[in-house]
Amino acid sequence: MAETVHSPWLTYTSMISLLTLCPPFVILLWYTMVHADGSILQTFEYLRQNGIDGLKTIWPMPTPIAWKIIACFGAFEAFLQLALPGKRFEGPISPAGNVPVYKANGLQAYAVTLLTYLGLWWFGIIDPSIVYDHLGEIYSALVFGSFVFCIFLYLKGHIAPSSTDSGSSGNPIIDFYWGMELYPRIGKYFDIKVFTNCRFGMMSWAVLAVTYCIKQYEMNGKVSDSMLVNTALMLVYITKFFWWESGYWCTMDIAHDRAGFYICWGCLVWVPSIYTSPGMYLVNHPVQLGTPLAVLILLSGLLCIYINYDCDRQRQEFRRTNGKCKIWGKAPSKIVASYRTTKGETKTSLLLTSGWWGLARHFHYVPEISAAFFWTVPALFNHFLPYFYVIFLTILLFDRAKRDDDRCSSKYGKYWKMYCDKVRYRVIPGIY
């Protein structure tokens, strides 16, 4: 039985709270952005006066057209995941000694998805406004449908696990929340976490960003510079993600976190709704920044995205060459760490201690959070809610940094202490 990885800041009670509070929050955020002028106070006052009946009134029921949009999008992405050519990529060895194999075709799927979506709009086959106009129903359908999907994953983990990287904690709530399997697959080739995290979650982020831009154009006959900056930065960031998708398969999300509510429901529902929320707000609240400010925000965001990319590039190059490369023009500084697998085998890893990775152990989170701020700041500061994603991302990544440190400390022991002595700060150089 494999060990289930738990986040240290999440208690059993907080798991229950997240299971019950996340779904209504998604709907309330949509309602506030689209129907309450982005004002939390306006939504709160409505709920205070109307209570549960008010929430029932706000909550749109899933409709056939919402289910149709979700089904078509999901089926299209699943088809691209299976059908498009791609290089074979081997992920990191798992705790049980398995090596997952992937087909790296995310960038092709991303390009085909956006070109298809824009082509259908350009030739008048589909009006993307229909997605925006039924957004509440789509989110409602995703909330319910993804719960059913997570139940399927829970049952699959008990009945037909795809690999030996699976097992139960003995608590059904924890098993449902964190997941039963590390690498669940349907058949031999369809990886479920790649689909939920990358091909549905991240791809829907890009499609919705484009949708909001088109909707504002159709409403106003033009697109505000604030919306252009927001959309451009999001699309550049998502392009970077798919360019680097095979690197993502080596991160905690894929290689260490199991396929349960936390990851899969989050990517199927939380990403399309919360991550896209600054653009959702801007549809009805166009802001004219002026060329100088718009260009400044755009360039600042692009710089953050580049630094985030370069952090990942340095680490990938370091691993690919087994440390025989140049980092900032010099031979990299490193620590050779040994560890034992669950099978008792002794293996070694190289820990990079120079370049961006010499500034802090998780420095790449700094430009990632900063990029999110820069694609949100075009909304200015009239309302708090557009910044919820930035705040959520900060909490998520700081928690992830803590979890990763704890995992590496357990894995590498004294070598991790040597690493922390050399790279003192966890995320922010000189501060934390």
Rosetta blueprint (number, residue, H / E / L):
1 M L
2 A L
3 E L
4 T L
5 V L
6 H L
7 S L
8 P L
9 W L
10 L L
11 T L
12 Y H
13 T H
14 S H
15 M H
16 I H
17 S H
18 L H
19 L H
20 T H
21 L H
22 C H
23 P H
24 P H
25 F H
26 V H
27 I H
28 L H
29 L H
30 W H
31 Y H
32 T H
33 M H
34 V H
35 H H
36 A L
37 D L
38 G L
39 S L
40 I H
41 L H
42 Q H
43 T H
44 F H
45 E H
46 Y H
47 L H
48 R H
49 Q H
50 N H
51 G H
52 I H
53 D H
54 G H
55 L H
56 K H
57 T H
58 I H
59 W L
60 P L
61 M L
62 P L
63 T L
64 P H
65 I H
66 A H
67 W H
68 K H
69 I H
70 I H
71 A H
72 C H
73 F H
74 G H
75 A H
76 F H
77 E H
78 A H
79 F H
80 L H
81 Q H
82 L H
83 A H
84 L L
85 P L
86 G L
87 K E
88 R E
89 F E
90 E E
91 G L
92 P L
93 I L
94 S L
95 P L
96 A L
97 G L
98 N L
99 V L
100 P L
101 V E
102 Y E
103 K E
104 A E
105 N L
106 G H
107 L H
108 Q H
109 A H
110 Y H
111 A H
112 V H
113 T H
114 L H
115 L H
116 T H
117 Y H
118 L H
119 G H
120 L H
121 W H
122 W H
123 F L
124 G L
125 I L
126 I L
127 D L
128 P L
129 S H
130 I H
131 V H
132 Y H
133 D H
134 H L
135 L H
136 G H
137 E H
138 I H
139 Y H
140 S H
141 A H
142 L H
143 V H
144 F H
145 G H
146 S H
147 F H
148 V H
149 F H
150 C H
151 I H
152 F H
153 L H
154 Y H
155 L H
156 K H
157 G H
158 H H
159 I H
160 A L
161 P L
162 S L
163 S L
164 T L
165 D L
166 S E
167 G L
168 S L
169 S L
170 G L
171 N L
172 P H
173 I H
174 I H
175 D H
176 F H
177 Y H
178 W H
179 G L
180 M L
181 E E
182 L L
183 Y L
184 P L
185 R E
186 I E
187 G L
188 K L
189 Y L
190 F E
191 D E
192 I H
193 K H
194 V H
195 F H
196 T H
197 N H
198 C H
199 R H
200 F H
201 G H
202 M H
203 M H
204 S H
205 W H
206 A H
207 V H
208 L H
209 A H
210 V H
211 T H
212 Y H
213 C H
214 I H
215 K H
216 Q H
217 Y H
218 E H
219 M H
220 N H
221 G L
222 K L
223 V L
224 S L
225 D H
226 S H
227 M H
228 L H
229 V H
230 N H
231 T H
232 A H
233 L H
234 M H
235 L H
236 V H
237 Y H
238 I H
239 T H
240 K H
241 F H
242 F H
243 W H
244 W L
245 E H
246 S H
247 G H
248 Y H
249 W L
250 C L
251 T L
252 M H
253 D H
254 I H
255 A H
256 H L
257 D L
258 R L
259 A L
260 G L
261 F H
262 Y H
263 I H
264 C H
265 W H
266 G H
267 C H
268 L H
269 V H
270 W H
271 V H
272 P H
273 S H
274 I H
275 Y H
276 T L
277 S H
278 P H
279 G H
280 M H
281 Y H
282 L H
283 V H
284 N H
285 H L
286 P L
287 V L
288 Q L
289 L L
290 G L
291 T H
292 P H
293 L H
294 A H
295 V H
296 L H
297 I H
298 L H
299 L H
300 S H
301 G H
302 L H
303 L H
304 C H
305 I H
306 Y H
307 I H
308 N H
309 Y H
310 D H
311 C H
312 D H
313 R H
314 Q H
315 R H
316 Q H
317 E H
318 F H
319 R H
320 R H
321 T L
322 N L
323 G L
324 K L
325 C L
326 K L
327 I E
328 W L
329 G L
330 K E
331 A L
332 P L
333 S L
334 K E
335 I E
336 V E
337 A E
338 S E
339 Y E
340 R E
341 T L
342 T L
343 K L
344 G L
345 E L
346 T E
347 K E
348 T E
349 S E
350 L E
351 L E
352 L E
353 T L
354 S L
355 G H
356 W H
357 W H
358 G H
359 L L
360 A L
361 R L
362 H L
363 F L
364 H L
365 Y H
366 V H
367 P H
368 E H
369 I H
370 S H
371 A H
372 A H
373 F H
374 F H
375 W H
376 T H
377 V H
378 P H
379 A H
380 L L
381 F L
382 N L
383 H L
384 F L
385 L H
386 P H
387 Y H
388 F H
389 Y H
390 V H
391 I H
392 F H
393 L H
394 T H
395 I H
396 L H
397 L H
398 F H
399 D H
400 R H
401 A H
402 K H
403 R H
404 D H
405 D H
406 D H
407 R H
408 C H
409 S H
410 S H
411 K H
412 Y H
413 G L
414 K H
415 Y H
416 W H
417 K H
418 M H
419 Y H
420 C H
421 D H
422 K H
423 V L
424 R L
425 Y L
426 R L
427 V L
428 I L
429 P L
430 G L
431 I L
432 Y L
